[in-house]
Amino acid sequence: MEEKTRKKVRRKKRKIALPIAATLAVVSVFVAVYLIYNILEKSNNPLLTSQPDISLPSFVGMTESQVRADEDFQYEVEYVYNSEYDKDVVISQKPTAPRTVKKNSIVKLKVSKGVLTSTMPNLEKQPRNQAEAALSELGVDLYIKMEERDDFPEGLVIKTEPSAGENISSGDVVTLYIAVEEVSRTRISPNVIGMQVAEARTAISTSGLRVRVVETVNEQPAGTVIWQEHGPGAELPVGTLVEIHVSIGP
């Protein structure tokens, strides 16, 4: 008797659960369709959007308020100092115009903050990366010039043009002179007398000098260097030709 009662209860539960499950399934489908529609409607990806195609105009030269009056696009704005455009005027845009894009596409704008006038900071003996970072905040154009110095650690600022304390404006060119290790322009002549000719060639060449071999009769064994131009230890310009005399035997 109890078994029959339990079976009736289970059948009744199934009758109630099935309509609920069906209703939940229908609701889930409607929610999924709604979400997909919103994704497609609001997406800026041309592959996903259902937005119409419209013409993108050039905003360069317009004020930011004039641009924002066009509500067909979304805008991302970066503000930079500029000496060529007045304050609040658009300098550049991405995508560039003219072209066809989707309505509500994102347009990235650079808007002028106007001219920034300031005083050239003292950057002498500052590391190059710190000097560049300091000047980038002033909106100037940088020109880097490397200079060999033995009295400055490599990578430090030697001087600037304009000099520290002078007035500068955004858009001006500032030159940073950066120290690099001085490269020696001279070489020391090695002592090759008594060496075999092949060994002597190698020693002279690796010293940054050039070699010329002259063979001569001599009592020394054949192939032995018996004389060299420029004495051992002589300081010579890089690439100097060093003549050596090599015995061919008696």
QUIDA-V935914 format. One record per pair of residues at least 6 apart in sequence whose ideal C-beta (glycine too) atoms are under 7 Angstrom apart, sorted by the first residue. I is the first residue (numbers start at 1). J is the second residue. If there is no record, write none. Layout:
BEGIN
i->[I I]
j->[J J]
END
This chain:
BEGIN
i->[39 40 40 40 41 43 44 44 44 44 46 49 51 51 51 52 53 53 54 54 54 55 55 56 56 56 56 56 57 57 58 58 59 59 59 59 60 60 60 60 61 61 62 63 63 64 64 64 64 67 67 67 68 72 73 73 73 74 74 75 75 76 76 77 77 78 79 79 80 80 80 80 80 81 81 81 81 81 81 82 82 82 82 83 83 83 83 84 85 85 86 86 87 87 87 88 88 89 89 90 90 91 91 91 92 93 93 93 94 95 115 115 116 116 116 116 117 117 118 118 119 119 120 120 120 120 120 120 120 121 121 122 123 123 123 123 124 124 125 125 126 126 127 127 128 128 128 131 131 132 135 135 138 138 139 139 140 140 140 140 140 141 141 142 142 143 143 144 144 145 145 146 146 147 147 147 147 147 148 148 148 149 149 149 150 152 152 153 154 154 154 155 155 156 157 157 157 158 158 158 159 160 160 160 161 162 162 168 185 185 186 186 186 186 187 187 187 187 187 188 188 188 189 189 189 189 189 189 189 190 190 190 190 191 192 192 192 192 192 192 193 193 193 193 194 194 195 195 196 196 197 197 197 197 200 200 201 204 204 205 208 208 209 209 209 209 210 210 210 210 211 211 212 212 213 213 214 214 215 215 216 216 216 217 217 218 218 219 220 220 221 221 222 222 222 223 224 224 225 225 226 226 227 227 228 228 229 229 230 230]
j->[48 48 49 50 50 49 102 104 105 106 102 102 102 103 104 103 100 102 72 101 103 98 100 95 97 98 99 101 97 98 97 98 67 90 93 109 90 91 92 93 89 90 90 88 89 77 88 90 111 75 90 109 75 103 104 105 107 104 106 107 109 106 108 109 111 110 111 113 91 110 112 113 139 113 114 115 116 139 170 91 112 170 171 115 169 170 171 171 91 112 112 114 112 113 114 111 112 111 112 109 111 110 111 112 110 107 108 109 108 101 169 170 138 139 169 170 167 169 138 168 165 167 160 162 163 164 165 166 168 134 164 164 131 134 157 160 157 159 156 157 156 157 155 156 155 157 178 157 176 142 142 174 168 170 170 171 168 170 171 172 174 171 173 174 176 173 175 176 178 175 177 178 180 158 177 178 179 180 180 182 183 158 179 182 182 158 179 179 179 180 181 178 179 179 176 177 178 177 178 179 177 174 175 176 175 168 174 174 237 238 235 236 237 238 207 208 209 236 238 207 233 235 209 230 232 233 234 236 242 203 204 207 232 232 200 203 204 225 228 244 225 226 227 228 224 225 203 225 223 224 213 223 225 246 225 244 211 211 242 211 238 239 236 239 240 242 239 240 241 242 242 244 241 243 244 246 243 245 246 248 245 247 248 248 250 226 247 250 226 247 247 249 247 248 249 246 246 247 244 246 245 247 244 245 242 244 242 243 236 242]
END
